[in-house]
Amino acid sequence: MSNKLDRYDQAVRQIAASGTSTDRWVTVVRDEGGELSVRIERGGLRHLNEEQLAAEIRSALLAAVAAHQTAWIRIRREFFGNSLDWPDTVAGEPS
């Protein structure tokens, strides 16, 4: 039988999250197995130049990270409550 920390670790590893770019050309998905996929909407490669595509990918990745972080915080609180003195932001990210 697994202990609470093992169950927490398993729950965190299974977080699925996704994010869509600012102009909705790109979607990034992290599945429950931790695999990442990037989908560019039809016409995106024709419509966007290199800098715009890079910005779209970056904003989609940041949105996916934010969604993952939100899920992680929820799981952390479910397992440990609010008693731990952990920040609700990822190191290096603006709060």
C-alpha positions in Angstrom: 0.0 0.0 0.0 1.4 3.4 -1.0 1.7 6.1 1.5 0.4 9.7 1.2 3.6 11.0 -0.4 3.6 8.3 -3.0 0.0 9.0 -3.9 0.8 12.7 -4.1 3.8 12.1 -6.3 1.7 9.9 -8.6 -1.1 12.5 -8.8 1.4 15.3 -9.7 3.0 13.1 -12.4 -0.4 12.5 -14.0 -1.4 16.1 -14.3 -2.7 16.9 -17.8 -2.6 20.5 -18.9 -3.0 22.6 -22.0 -2.5 26.1 -23.1 -3.5 28.1 -26.2 -1.5 31.0 -27.6 -2.5 34.6 -27.5 -3.9 34.7 -31.0 -5.1 31.1 -30.8 -2.8 29.7 -33.6 -1.0 27.3 -31.3 -2.0 24.8 -28.6 0.3 22.9 -26.3 -0.9 19.9 -24.5 0.8 17.9 -21.7 -0.9 14.5 -21.4 -1.2 12.4 -18.2 2.0 10.5 -19.2 4.0 13.8 -19.4 4.2 13.9 -23.2 4.0 17.3 -24.9 2.3 17.9 -28.2 2.1 21.2 -30.1 -0.7 21.8 -32.6 -0.5 24.7 -35.1 -3.9 25.6 -36.5 -4.4 25.2 -40.3 -2.9 28.2 -42.1 -0.7 29.2 -39.2 2.6 28.4 -41.0 1.4 30.5 -44.0 0.0 33.3 -42.0 2.7 33.8 -39.3 6.3 34.8 -39.9 9.1 33.2 -37.8 9.0 35.7 -35.0 5.2 35.6 -34.7 5.2 31.8 -34.7 7.9 31.7 -32.0 5.8 34.2 -29.9 2.7 32.0 -30.4 4.5 28.9 -29.3 6.0 30.7 -26.3 2.6 32.0 -25.2 1.0 28.6 -25.6 3.8 27.0 -23.5 3.4 29.6 -20.8 -0.3 29.0 -20.7 0.2 25.2 -20.4 2.7 25.8 -17.6 0.2 28.0 -15.8 -2.5 25.4 -16.2 -0.1 22.7 -14.9 0.9 25.0 -11.9 -2.8 25.6 -11.1 -3.5 21.8 -11.1 -0.3 21.2 -9.0 -1.4 23.8 -6.4 -4.9 22.2 -6.2 -3.4 18.7 -5.7 -0.9 20.0 -3.1 -3.7 21.6 -1.1 -5.8 18.5 -1.3 -3.0 16.4 0.1 -1.4 18.7 2.5 -3.8 21.6 3.1 -2.7 25.2 3.3 -0.5 24.6 6.3 2.7 24.3 4.3 4.6 27.5 3.6 4.9 27.0 -0.1 4.5 29.8 -2.6 1.7 29.6 -5.2 4.0 30.4 -8.0 6.8 28.6 -9.8 10.3 29.9 -9.1 11.4 32.3 -11.8 7.8 33.1 -12.9 6.2 36.4 -12.1 3.5 36.2 -9.5 
